[in-house]
């Protein structure tokens, strides 16, 4: 069974609820970023996004969102860099302190993107 962005977010929320170490805060932040990245990559509003091999797909997605005609996608494109910066800090800046506050901020930003700006269309089975 494949892991979904929802699975990743739920797991991150559960881990953050009991997290008490910097390693856990970093892990939660990384998972949160990748959950929203995959959510966006699979969102119908991003269907026209076609990354090229000439540069990083994460920056290409941000650029696509920022320059899209849809205002909500533009807003996501302006907010995603902060979430990416949090993830980069969690993954690469290990000599710098990383607090629970950063993991909470990451989850709040993801909730804003997914719940407020780009919820998936409701389908009736």
N, C-alpha and C positions, 0 to 999 in steps of 0.2 A: 504494500500500500504506500502511495506517495505522500510525502509531507506537503501540507498546504501552508500558505501564508497565515491562515487562521490558526493552524496548529502551532506554528512558530510563535505567534503572538500570545496565544493562550499559555504556552509553556513559559514564555518570558514573564508574563504576569504572575504565574504561579511561583516561579523562582524568585521574583522580586519581592513577593509577599514575605518570604522567609530569609531573604538574602541578608548577610551581615558582613560580607567581606568584599574587598575591592575587586577581587577576581570575579566574584558573582555579579557585581554591578557592571563590569566590563562585558561579561558574557551576555547578560541581558541586553545591553545596548547594541551589541553586534547582531544578535538575533532579531531585535526589533528593526534595525535598519534593513537587514536582508529580507525580512518579512514584507516590509513596505515596498522594497525594490521589486520583489517578485509579484506582489499584488499589482503594482503599476504595470509591469511588463505584460501581465495577463489581463489587464483591464480593457474593456471594449473601447474606451476613449483613447487608448494608446495603440490601437491596432495599426495605425499608419506608421508607427515608429519602426524604422529599419536601421539598426546600428551598422556601422561600417567597421572594417578592421584597422583603420588608420589611427584610431585613438580609443581611449577607454569607454566602454559602454555606459558606465555610470554617469560620466560627464555628458555623454551624448544624450542620455535620457533627460538629464536636467536641462540641457540646451533645447531639446525638443519641447519640453513642457513650457519653458520660459517664453518660447517664441510661438507657441500654439495660438490659434485664434480664440479658443475657448478661455474665458477669463478664469474659471476655476482651475484649469490646467496651468495657467500662468502663475496663479497663486501657489499651487503645489510646487512648481518649478522654482519659485523664490524661497520656499520653506524647506525643500529637500536638502539644499546644501548644508544647512545647520545640522540636520540629522546625519548627513554623511560626515560632517566634521566631528560630531560626537562619536560616530563609529570609528573613524580614523584615529581619534584620540584613544579610544578604548583598545584598539588593536595595536597601535604603533607607539604611542607615547607612554611606554610602561615605566619610565623613570619619573613621570609626573603623577600626582595624586588624582585619583578618579573616584568620586563620591557617589553615594546613592542618589543625590540630587540630579546627576547627569542621566542616570538610568530612568528616573522618573520623568525628566524632561523629554527623553527619547520617546517614552510611551505616550506622553501627552501630545507630542507632535504627530505621532502615527495615528492616534485617535482622531485628531483634527483632520488629517488627510483622508483617512478611510471613512470615518463616520460623517464628517461635516462637508467636506469638499467633493469627494469622489466615491460615494457609496455605490456598490454594485447595483445594477437594476434588479428589481424584484421580479422573479419569475414564478409563474404559477404552474405547478406540475399537473 
